[in-house]
């Protein structure tokens, strides 16, 4: 029990730069979902392709970091191992996920003359054994930001999952 609480506490230190209260780099890839115990109870579901998803609002994980409130965090498991962490924000025009990614992984070139808040596109960073991808898009229903951290060690499992998922969709 103490060991699980310690793991959760370390996770809650989720953006530990001077401007963030928690750290977006979660180093426990490969952990099982049984190690993920938080309150309130997160939403969980399994899909027919073998994925297991744990979804929880960021404010439940990092209550002191108000800048990213409204962000949904999804922990994605395959074969009982954490392989991906995804952050999603809908209809916020502040590019807060972009700021978090830039603070952690470094700045990147964007289209000249484009305000950060209006920029759309994607960018990826490779950091240690992680591949982090940021995406900003917009359409008639609003704006969307996604920050996805994938375990490079588990990339074959992730690829195989998406192949299976495509078969399932048909």
matplotlib code that plots the C-alpha trace (Angstrom):
import matplotlib.pyplot as plt

x = [0.0, 2.8, 4.6, 1.6, 1.0, 4.7, 4.3, 1.2, 2.9, 5.8, 3.4, 1.6, 4.8, 3.7, 5.0, 8.0, 9.6, 9.5, 6.2, 4.5, 3.5, 3.6, 6.0, 4.6, 7.3, 5.9, 8.7, 6.7, 6.1, 5.5, 3.6, 0.3, -3.0, -3.4, -0.7, -2.9, -5.0, -6.5, -9.5, -12.0, -12.2, -11.1, -13.2, -11.8, -12.7, -11.4, -11.7, -12.1, -8.5, -7.0, -6.4, -7.2, -7.8, -7.8, -9.2, -9.1, -9.2, -5.8, -7.1, -7.6, -3.9, -2.5, -4.9, -2.4, -1.9, -4.8, -3.5, -4.3, -7.6, -10.1, -7.4, -8.3, -5.5, -5.7, -3.3, -3.3, -2.3, -1.6, -1.0, -1.3, 1.6, 1.4, 2.6, 1.1, -0.1, -2.3, -3.4, -6.4, -7.9, -11.0, -12.1, -9.4, -7.6, -4.6, -2.2, -1.4, -0.4, 2.0, 3.5, 3.9, 5.6, 7.9, 9.0, 9.8, 11.2, 12.2, 10.8, 10.1, 9.6, 6.1, 4.7, 6.1, 3.5, 1.2, 0.2, 0.8, -2.9, -3.8, -1.1, -2.2, 0.0, 2.1, 5.6, 7.5, 10.3, 12.3, 13.5, 15.2, 12.9, 9.9, 8.4, 6.3, 4.0, 2.0, -1.0, -3.0, -6.0, -9.3, -12.5, -16.1, -16.7, -13.7, -10.0, -8.2, -4.8, -3.3, 0.0, 0.9, 3.8, 4.6, 7.1, 9.6, 10.3, 6.7, 6.4, 5.9, 3.0, 1.5, 1.8, 0.4, -2.6, -3.4, -3.2, -5.7, -7.9, -8.2, -9.3, -11.9, -13.3, -14.1]
y = [0.0, 2.5, 1.5, 2.3, 5.6, 6.5, 5.7, 7.8, 10.7, 10.6, 10.7, 13.7, 15.7, 16.0, 19.4, 20.2, 23.1, 26.6, 27.3, 23.9, 22.2, 18.7, 16.8, 15.6, 12.9, 9.9, 7.3, 4.3, 2.8, -0.9, -0.6, -2.5, -0.7, -2.3, 0.2, 3.1, 3.9, 7.5, 9.1, 9.9, 6.6, 7.1, 6.0, 2.8, 0.7, -2.1, -2.2, -5.2, -4.8, -5.5, -2.0, -0.9, 2.9, 4.8, 8.3, 11.0, 14.8, 16.3, 18.4, 15.1, 14.3, 17.8, 19.9, 22.7, 23.2, 25.2, 26.2, 22.8, 22.3, 20.9, 18.5, 14.8, 12.4, 8.9, 6.1, 3.5, -0.1, -3.1, -6.6, -5.0, -2.6, 1.2, 2.1, 5.6, 8.7, 11.1, 14.6, 16.2, 19.7, 20.7, 24.3, 26.1, 28.8, 29.1, 26.4, 25.3, 21.8, 23.4, 25.5, 22.4, 20.5, 23.4, 23.8, 20.1, 19.2, 22.4, 25.0, 24.3, 26.4, 27.3, 29.0, 32.6, 35.2, 32.9, 33.6, 30.7, 30.5, 30.2, 27.8, 24.4, 21.4, 18.9, 18.4, 15.4, 15.1, 12.0, 12.1, 9.1, 6.2, 8.3, 9.8, 12.8, 14.3, 17.5, 18.2, 21.4, 21.5, 23.4, 22.9, 24.2, 22.7, 24.4, 23.8, 20.7, 20.0, 16.6, 15.8, 12.1, 10.4, 7.0, 4.4, 3.6, 0.3, -0.7, 0.7, -2.8, -3.5, -0.1, -0.7, -4.2, -2.9, -0.3, -3.0, -5.1, -2.1, -1.4, -5.0, -4.6, -1.4, -3.2]
z = [0.0, 0.9, -2.2, -4.4, -2.6, -3.2, -6.9, -7.2, -5.3, -7.7, -10.6, -9.1, -9.3, -12.9, -14.2, -12.0, -13.9, -12.5, -14.3, -13.8, -10.7, -12.2, -14.5, -17.9, -18.2, -16.6, -16.3, -15.3, -18.7, -18.4, -15.1, -14.8, -14.3, -10.8, -9.7, -10.7, -7.7, -7.4, -6.0, -7.5, -9.4, -13.0, -15.9, -17.4, -20.4, -22.5, -26.3, -28.6, -29.9, -26.5, -25.2, -21.7, -21.1, -17.8, -18.2, -15.5, -15.5, -14.9, -12.0, -10.1, -10.6, -10.2, -8.2, -7.8, -11.6, -12.7, -16.1, -17.6, -15.8, -18.4, -19.8, -20.0, -19.3, -20.7, -19.6, -22.3, -21.5, -23.7, -22.2, -18.8, -19.4, -19.7, -23.2, -23.8, -21.9, -23.8, -22.8, -24.6, -24.5, -26.4, -27.1, -25.1, -27.2, -24.9, -26.2, -22.7, -23.8, -26.3, -23.5, -21.3, -24.1, -25.0, -21.4, -21.1, -24.5, -26.2, -28.6, -32.2, -35.4, -36.3, -39.4, -39.6, -38.8, -37.0, -33.5, -31.2, -30.3, -33.9, -35.0, -36.2, -37.0, -35.1, -33.8, -32.3, -29.8, -29.0, -25.4, -23.8, -24.4, -25.2, -28.3, -27.6, -30.2, -30.0, -32.2, -32.5, -34.8, -35.3, -37.2, -37.2, -33.7, -32.1, -31.2, -30.1, -28.6, -27.9, -26.3, -26.6, -24.9, -26.2, -24.9, -27.6, -25.8, -26.5, -30.0, -31.6, -29.2, -30.0, -33.8, -33.5, -31.5, -34.1, -36.8, -34.8, -34.2, -37.9, -38.5, -35.7, -37.2, -40.4]

ax = plt.figure().add_subplot(projection="3d")
ax.plot(x, y, z, "-o")
ax.set_aspect("equal")
plt.show()
